[in-house]
Every structure is written in structure tokens, then in C-alpha cells.
Amino acid sequence: MEKRLKKCPVCNISLEIREFYCPECDITLRGRFVPSELANLSLSQQEFVKIFLISQGNIKEVEKQLNISYPTVKNRLNEIVSLFSGQVSVGNKISDLLNDVDKGSLTAEQAIKIIQEKRDE
């Protein structure tokens, strides 16, 4: 999956989609295009939503697929719900990650990767 550039690398303002191009028929569409709410999710959030939907919302299956704990699944789900609803998510995510590392359900490297992905959003 490609990572879509969301912010201007110079001024850090959100970018607009103004053009689509089809290499097959060599047509270009210009205008102001609004991405879907799903497109605004980070790659890891998109992957989570994909696995959540494929597993039909079965949290135990999501735990197995992503090799993460139940609280981490719930936290990620709450985070995505809060993005869609516009409400601020409650909870200390770093302490949740540290608890998962402490329990052995998440490695330190996985926790670092999650934190880095958060910073890149």
C-alpha cells in the first residue's frame, strides 16, 4: 500500500488533491477532490480497519492477526472511532503500550514502531 503525502513538506499544511491521472487512457482529471475519511487514516490504522472488517469485528481474531493484546485492540479501535466522530479519545496510549510490553504481548520494537507512526501522522 502506498503512503499518500498528506502535509506539505515545506510548510506542513494539509495538501489538497487537485489532479488524477490514468496512465492507461492518458486522461487527466483536474478539480478539488476530497479524500474519504478512510484515506486520512495512517497506514497502520488502515491495516487495522482492514483486519477488523475481515475478522467481522471479532476482537480475539484481531488480537491473533496483529499479535497484540485485547487492550491494544480496544485502544486502536477507540482511536479510529474518535477520529471519525471528532471526539478526543480517552486514555494514556503510551502507558497502554508499556503495559503490553510488560505483559509480553508486544515487543519493545513494536511499541517503538507504533509511537513513531503516531509521530508521523
VEXMAR-713959 format. One line per 3 residues: number of its first residue (from 1); their letters; for each residue x, y, z of N, C-alpha, C. Coordinates in Angstrom, 2 decimals. Each point is the difference from the previous one (the first is absolute). Example, Ala and Ser with C-alpha at 12.3 -4.5 7.8 and 13.67 -1.06 7.14 Angstrom:
1> as> 13.19 -5.69 7.80 -0.89 1.19 0.00 0.90 1.20 0.00 ~ -0.35 1.05 -0.72 0.82 1.19 0.06 -0.77 1.09 0.73
END
This chain:
1> mek> 0.84 -1.17 0.00 -0.84 1.17 0.00 0.89 1.24 0.00 ~ -0.31 0.94 -0.87 0.79 1.23 -0.07 -0.38 0.95 1.11 ~ 0.98 0.76 0.45 -0.27 1.02 1.00 -0.27 1.31 -0.74
4> rlk> -1.18 0.55 0.24 -0.39 1.24 -0.64 0.58 1.16 0.80 ~ 0.60 0.93 -0.72 0.54 1.21 0.62 -1.17 0.86 0.46 ~ -0.04 0.30 1.30 -1.14 0.72 0.56 0.32 1.46 0.31
7> kcp> 1.25 0.27 0.33 0.40 1.36 0.40 1.08 0.52 -0.92 ~ 0.02 1.30 -0.20 1.02 0.65 -0.80 1.35 -0.17 0.70 ~ 1.01 -0.47 -0.72 1.31 -0.18 0.64 0.69 1.32 0.33
10> vcn> -0.49 1.11 -0.53 0.61 1.31 0.25 -0.67 0.70 1.19 ~ -1.34 0.13 -0.05 -0.69 0.77 1.04 -0.86 -0.85 0.93 ~ -0.12 -1.29 -0.28 -0.72 -0.95 0.85 -1.52 0.21 0.04
13> isl> -0.55 0.65 -1.02 -1.45 0.19 -0.11 -0.57 -1.19 -0.79 ~ -1.25 -0.37 0.29 -0.64 -1.12 -0.70 -0.07 0.27 -1.50 ~ 0.35 -1.01 -0.77 -0.04 0.10 -1.46 -1.40 -0.29 -0.53
16> eir> -0.34 0.57 -1.15 -1.25 -0.27 -0.69 0.29 -0.89 -1.20 ~ -0.96 -0.86 -0.32 0.12 -0.80 -1.22 -0.63 0.82 -1.12 ~ 0.79 0.32 -1.00 -0.48 0.85 -1.10 0.01 -0.70 -1.35
19> efy> 0.65 -1.18 -0.08 0.14 -0.63 -1.31 0.09 -1.52 0.13 ~ -0.67 -0.70 -0.92 0.11 -1.45 -0.13 0.39 -0.29 -1.45 ~ 0.82 -1.01 -0.17 0.47 -0.35 -1.34 -0.15 -1.50 -0.23
22> cpe> -0.52 -0.38 -1.18 -0.11 -1.41 -0.38 1.07 -0.30 -1.05 ~ 0.98 -0.82 0.33 1.06 -0.32 -0.96 -0.50 -0.87 -1.16 ~ -1.11 -0.71 0.21 -0.52 -0.87 -1.05 -0.58 0.79 -1.17
25> cdi> -0.84 0.98 0.30 -0.64 0.76 -1.08 0.53 1.42 -0.12 ~ 1.04 0.33 0.79 0.67 1.29 -0.08 -0.96 1.18 0.22 ~ -0.87 -0.17 0.98 -0.92 1.08 0.32 0.36 0.57 1.38
28> tlr> -0.15 1.31 0.12 0.26 0.68 1.26 -1.28 0.69 0.44 ~ -0.36 -0.21 1.27 -1.17 0.66 0.58 0.50 1.04 0.99 ~ -0.44 1.24 -0.17 0.41 1.07 0.90 -1.21 0.56 0.72
31> grf> 0.20 0.38 1.23 -1.06 0.55 0.82 0.43 -0.01 1.46 ~ -0.95 0.11 0.88 0.27 -0.09 1.45 -0.66 -1.29 0.48 ~ 0.82 -0.98 0.34 -0.49 -1.30 0.41 0.20 -0.18 1.49
34> vps> -1.05 -0.46 0.66 0.06 -0.21 1.45 0.22 -1.50 0.24 ~ 1.07 -0.33 0.72 0.23 -1.42 0.29 -1.02 -0.52 1.00 ~ -0.24 -1.28 -0.02 -0.91 -0.59 0.97 0.61 0.06 1.39
37> ela> -0.82 -0.17 1.00 0.51 0.00 1.37 0.99 -1.14 0.21 ~ -0.22 -1.12 -0.67 0.92 -1.13 0.12 1.37 0.34 -0.57 ~ 0.04 0.80 -1.05 1.28 0.38 -0.60 0.80 0.89 0.93
40> nls> -0.66 0.65 0.94 0.70 0.86 0.93 0.65 -0.76 1.16 ~ -0.29 -1.30 0.11 0.61 -0.81 1.04 1.45 -0.31 -0.37 ~ 0.81 -0.23 1.01 1.39 -0.42 -0.25 -0.03 -1.41 -0.60
43> lsq> 1.12 -0.44 -0.55 0.06 -1.34 -0.58 -0.30 -1.08 1.05 ~ 0.53 0.16 1.20 -0.25 -1.01 1.04 -1.47 0.01 0.41 ~ -0.63 1.16 0.02 -1.43 0.08 0.32 -0.83 -0.64 -1.12
46> qef> 0.39 0.23 -1.25 -0.70 -0.62 -1.12 0.11 -1.52 0.06 ~ 1.19 -0.50 0.32 0.20 -1.44 0.12 -0.85 -0.56 1.15 ~ -0.06 0.72 1.11 -0.82 -0.43 1.13 -1.47 -0.10 -0.42
49> vki> -0.51 1.03 -0.68 -1.40 0.00 -0.44 -0.25 -1.17 -0.95 ~ 0.93 -0.24 -0.91 -0.13 -1.12 -0.94 -0.11 -1.33 0.75 ~ 0.91 -0.24 0.95 -0.02 -1.25 0.75 -1.24 -0.08 0.87
52> fli> -0.41 1.11 0.60 -1.20 0.03 0.83 -1.22 -0.37 -0.83 ~ -0.11 0.53 -1.20 -1.15 -0.31 -0.85 0.04 -1.43 -0.51 ~ 1.18 -0.48 -0.42 0.12 -1.37 -0.48 -0.37 -0.99 1.10
55> sqg> 0.38 0.33 1.23 -0.32 -0.89 1.13 -1.41 0.27 0.55 ~ -0.75 0.84 -0.68 -1.38 0.33 0.33 -0.15 0.52 1.42 ~ 0.99 0.79 0.43 -0.06 0.62 1.31 0.34 -0.93 1.15
58> nik> 0.48 -1.19 -0.30 0.37 -0.95 1.05 1.34 0.43 0.59 ~ -0.04 0.56 1.20 1.21 0.57 0.61 1.05 -1.08 0.25 ~ -0.43 -1.19 0.38 0.96 -1.11 0.21 0.76 -0.30 -1.29
61> eve> -0.70 0.05 -1.12 0.65 -0.27 -1.29 0.97 1.14 -0.35 ~ -0.40 1.23 0.28 0.88 1.15 -0.25 1.26 -0.13 0.85 ~ -0.16 -0.41 1.26 1.16 -0.24 0.88 0.97 -0.98 -0.64
64> kql> -0.55 -1.12 -0.51 0.84 -1.03 -0.62 0.69 0.52 -1.26 ~ -0.77 0.65 -0.86 0.54 0.48 -1.28 1.12 1.02 0.19 ~ -0.16 0.90 0.96 0.98 1.07 0.20 0.99 -0.30 1.12
67> nis> -0.25 -1.11 0.71 0.86 -0.39 1.11 0.10 1.11 1.05 ~ -1.18 0.51 0.37 -0.08 1.06 1.01 -1.04 -0.40 1.05 ~ 0.02 0.67 1.13 -0.90 -0.33 1.10 -1.39 0.61 -0.21
70> ypt> -0.94 -0.51 0.77 -1.37 0.52 -0.03 -0.05 1.51 0.28 ~ 0.70 0.48 1.06 -0.04 1.46 0.24 0.56 0.81 -1.17 ~ 1.01 -0.53 -0.67 0.57 0.72 -1.15 -1.00 0.04 -1.15
73> vkn> -0.70 -1.11 -0.23 -1.04 -0.02 -1.04 -1.06 1.04 0.34 ~ -0.47 0.01 1.24 -1.02 0.96 0.42 0.50 1.44 -0.14 ~ 1.25 0.24 0.37 0.56 1.35 -0.12 0.07 0.45 -1.45
76> rln> 0.45 -0.90 -0.87 0.08 0.37 -1.43 -1.39 0.24 -0.56 ~ -0.94 -0.82 0.38 -1.37 0.18 -0.47 -0.57 1.32 0.52 ~ 0.20 0.29 1.28 -0.47 1.27 0.56 0.65 1.20 -0.68
79> eiv> 1.27 -0.14 -0.33 0.72 1.09 -0.68 -0.63 0.29 -1.36 ~ -0.31 -1.04 -0.76 -0.60 0.17 -1.32 -1.42 0.55 0.11 ~ -0.75 -0.51 0.95 -1.36 0.50 0.23 0.05 1.48 0.36
82> slf> 0.97 0.39 0.85 0.09 1.41 0.39 0.38 0.88 -1.20 ~ 0.81 -0.53 -0.92 0.35 0.78 -1.20 -1.24 0.23 -0.87 ~ -0.83 -1.03 -0.15 -1.20 0.13 -0.81 -1.07 0.86 0.67
85> sgq> -0.09 -0.10 1.33 -1.05 0.73 0.71 0.42 1.43 0.36 ~ 1.32 0.27 -0.07 0.49 1.32 0.36 0.15 0.19 1.49 ~ -0.22 -1.06 0.77 0.14 0.09 1.45 1.41 -0.43 0.40
88> vsv> 0.49 0.56 1.07 1.33 -0.33 0.49 -0.07 -1.34 0.71 ~ 0.93 -0.87 -0.34 0.08 -1.32 0.62 0.53 0.11 1.42 ~ -0.58 -0.79 0.90 0.44 0.00 1.38 0.99 -1.13 0.20
91> gnk> 1.03 0.24 0.79 0.94 -1.07 0.31 1.42 0.40 -0.30 ~ 0.89 -0.57 0.75 1.42 0.28 -0.19 0.60 -1.11 -0.85 ~ 0.19 0.26 -1.26 0.42 -1.04 -0.93 1.41 -0.50 0.27
94> isd> 0.89 0.86 0.42 1.37 -0.43 0.26 0.02 -0.95 1.19 ~ -0.76 0.30 1.04 -0.03 -0.92 1.14 -0.63 -1.32 -0.39 ~ -1.00 0.03 -0.92 -0.59 -1.25 -0.50 1.04 -0.82 -0.75
97> lln> 0.81 0.69 -0.82 1.06 -0.71 -0.73 1.01 -0.60 0.96 ~ 0.37 0.76 1.02 0.95 -0.51 0.97 -0.56 -1.19 0.77 ~ -1.29 0.03 0.32 -0.64 -1.15 0.64 0.06 -1.22 -0.90
100> dvd> -0.25 0.19 -1.30 0.07 -1.12 -0.94 1.42 -0.56 -0.10 ~ 1.00 0.88 0.03 1.39 -0.45 -0.02 0.30 -0.78 1.28 ~ -0.47 0.52 1.11 0.22 -0.65 1.30 -0.64 -1.39 0.05
103> kgs> -1.20 -0.14 -0.60 -0.70 -1.28 -0.02 0.59 -0.97 -1.03 ~ 0.83 0.53 -0.91 0.59 -0.85 -1.02 -0.85 -0.15 -1.25 ~ -1.12 0.71 -0.08 -0.85 -0.09 -1.18 0.44 0.96 -1.11
106> lta> 1.01 0.81 0.30 0.53 0.96 -0.96 1.49 0.13 0.29 ~ 0.81 -0.01 -1.06 1.44 0.17 0.21 0.31 1.49 0.11 ~ 1.15 0.30 0.56 0.43 1.40 0.10 0.12 0.61 -1.39
109> eqa> 0.49 -0.80 -0.96 0.15 0.50 -1.37 -1.35 0.34 -0.61 ~ -1.02 -0.84 0.26 -1.34 0.28 -0.52 -0.56 1.27 0.64 ~ 0.23 0.18 1.28 -0.48 1.20 0.70 0.67 1.25 -0.57
112> iki> 1.30 -0.08 -0.25 0.73 1.13 -0.58 -0.56 0.33 -1.38 ~ -0.27 -1.04 -0.80 -0.55 0.20 -1.34 -1.36 0.70 0.06 ~ -0.84 -0.41 0.94 -1.32 0.62 0.16 0.14 1.47 0.38
115> iqe> 0.92 0.29 0.91 0.21 1.39 0.42 0.54 0.84 -1.16 ~ 0.92 -0.56 -0.78 0.53 0.72 -1.16 -1.07 0.27 -1.04 ~ -0.89 -0.98 -0.21 -1.10 0.20 -0.95 -0.92 1.12 0.46
118> krd> -0.23 0.08 1.32 -0.82 1.08 0.55 0.62 1.36 -0.27 ~ 1.32 0.07 0.15 0.70 1.27 -0.23 -0.05 0.41 -1.46 ~ -0.04 -0.99 -0.91 0.00 0.27 -1.44 -1.36 0.42 -0.53
121> e> -1.05 -0.18 0.81 -1.35 0.35 -0.48 -0.22 1.47 -0.11
END
